[in-house]
């Protein structure tokens, strides 16, 4: 690894840390919105007389197209969050490897002197 690789890894951590935080926040929002969506749809099905019980209304909510759209969005949010998480972990690992190599090089230099 050369100095440019390390600088690139550090820059990546700096520039993508905020993107990871945003992706994590978006996924958290969608997780919480799931409950609100199911509740809202269930209430609508009860109010419209389409369901006779909360259990039936909830089952209908899970089968509703808007829930399917929501779940696909949640899938994309998880993918974005996890992709950034592992990219950041990879950059951190590259820096750790470089750090270890540098320590080994210093030890070898001292032994040769």
Residue, then its C-alpha position, 0 to 999 in steps of 0.5 A: x500500500x502506498x501513501x495515496x491508497x491510505x489518503x484515499x481510504x481516509x478521504x473515503x471515510x471522511x466523505x462517506x461517513x455522513x452518507x452512511x448516517x443519512x442512509x441509516x437515518x432513512x432506514x430507521x425512518x422507514x422502519x418506524x413508518x411501517x407501524x404507522x402505515x399498517x395502523x393507518x391502513x387498518x383504520x381506513x379498512x375498518x372505517x370504510x367497512x371493508x374489515x369487520x375486525x382489527x385482525x382482518x384490517x391488519x391482514x388487509x393492510x399487509x396485503x395492500x399495494x402501498x405496503x408492498x411499495x413501502x417494503x420495497x423502499x425499505x429493502x433499498x434503504x437496507x441495501x444502501x445502509x449496508x453497502x455504505x457500512x461495509x465500504x467504510x469497514x473496508x476502508x478502516x481495514x485498509x488503514x489498519x493493514x497499512x498501520x501494521x505494515x508500517x510498524x513492521x517496517x519500523x521494526x525491521x529498520x531498527x533491526x537492520x541498524 
